[in-house]
Amino acid sequence: MNNLIILPILIPLITGVVLIFFTKNIMAQRWISAISGLLTITVSFMLANQVYRNGIQTMDLSNWEAPYGITLVSDMLSALLVLTTSIIAFAALFYSFKSIGEARERFFYYPVVNFLIVGVNGAFTTGDIFNLFVFFEVMLMSSYVLIVLGGTKIQLRESIKYILVNVISSALFVIAVAYLYSVVGTLNMAHISVRLSEIGSAGIITVIAVLFLIVFGLKGAIFPLYFWLPGSYYAPPAPVMALFGALLTKVGVYSITRTYTLFFYHDVGYTHQLLQILAVLTIIAGVIGAMAYTDIKKIIIYNIIVAVGVILFGVSVLTPESLTGSVFYLMHDMNIKATLFLLIGIIIMITGTSDLEKISGLINRYPALGWTFFIATAALAGIPPLSGFAGKIMIVRSGFETENYIGAFVVLMSSLLVLYSVMRIFIRGFWGTPRAYKNEDKVPVKWLLVAPAILTVFAVLYGFGTEAIYPVISTAAETLANPEIYINAVLKE
């Protein structure tokens, strides 16, 4: 048993509680949040290192062994996602210090962000399907507060749709868990996998698999269940958009990946074929949206949907290489989406608008911002050797090798169209005739650029260091391709 597993959940939880008592003291909130964020990154890195060296780590809460108690499980995939989450959360908090505004800071912004991290890290770490629901709810409750915090008209309007969709999906989640429990009689995820193997490919299992796909598809924004995302993610300020875009949909994607590799791999001719069709349609829908708008927030938001489709296409192909590609791409996308949302947040603060038709010539006065944005967009599109390239090429190659030609071709073509969609922002927004913007001198660009610049450096290192990182990522994918590794570690068989 390894107590290190619980620290990335416990540290933000304690921090959130402590911060509630300092709501009037903004400087204290900032310092406590920063120290807590650095501490969470440190323990997350130590956990990932331990998992890589010693294999899957588990922790039985209250010493009740699996499958009877609640077990936290940290395999390589879980550990990497927790580490990535901790880094992105720290970057968003650092960015918030000079951008979110004192009104939000005094109204529990930092405690709520910490509770959001509790939910995300908990969802990535739990080995119990009902506790996955619990951590989902912790995450969603926090996101409800963050989406309305500030009280603007658009926030209040979009929050109604966002909350309604997630309440429905949470109700469906409970129903799906109840169905699953009625069939297998356990909530431990490793034990569920064992029981489902004994049952085989019964029709009820396929029905439950589709129900889970609907639940997690709503949260992960797959086609046609993504309808709520463009409006809801458009409403909050940049650091909240970065947290939402980088983390929340990825919890849904992670849940589909985990359940469709650990539980529902007995009737892949139906379940994974359905997942693959939806993944391809998700990419197409995302690309159309990204190309249709001239609003820079909408362009990046629709690119979230494209990435969800690419990752899930790799999961549906279900080969060791496609799963490795999906893990590569998942981590890349979390990092680069946070980067882009933070960068467009600076652009909007300088210009006062997100309409691309009203922005031009920014490169003259803000060259560092322009070239950081350029590198981030190139990484997003998967231009070699930046971070998006390795994962996408593995997914495409696996698609062609397994004769899933249409899906592989769509993933390949999406790179060009994604590049076109984001390069419009660079060409129209940063080049052309410089304009004067009313409040640009009040924007602390140098401070705000620190966090996205560091994340962009990570994207470059992730791309150039693919060969060095590959053993770590392939260890994560190996657990997905061979569920018995996960089962043996949890049930200690």
Buried (B, 14 or more C-beta within 10 A) or exposed (E): EBEBBBBBBBBBBEBBEBBEEBBEBBEBBBEBBBEBBEBBBBBBBBBBBBBBEEBBBBBBEEEEBBBEEBBBBBBBBBBBBBBBBBBBBBBBBBBBBBBBBEEBBEBBBBBBBBBBBBBBBBBBBBBBBBBBBBBBBBBBBBBBBBBBBBEEEEBEEBBEBBBEBBEEBBEBBEEBBEBBBEBBEBBBBBBBBBBBBEEEBEEEBBEBBBBBBBBBBBBBBBBEBBBBBBBBBBBBBBBBBBBBBBBBBBBBBBBBBBBBBBBBBBBBEBBBEBBBBBBBBBBBBBBEBBBEBBBBBBBBBBBBBBBBBBBBBBBBBBBBBBBBBBBBBBBBBBBBBBBBBBBBBBBBBBBBBBBBEEBBBBBBBBEEBBBBBBBBBBBBBBBEEBBBBBBBBBBBBBBEEBEBEEBBBBBBEBBEBBBEBBBBBBEBBBBBEEEEBEEBEEBEBEBBBBBBBBBBEBBBEBBEBBEEBBEBBBBBBBBBBEBEBBBBBBBEE
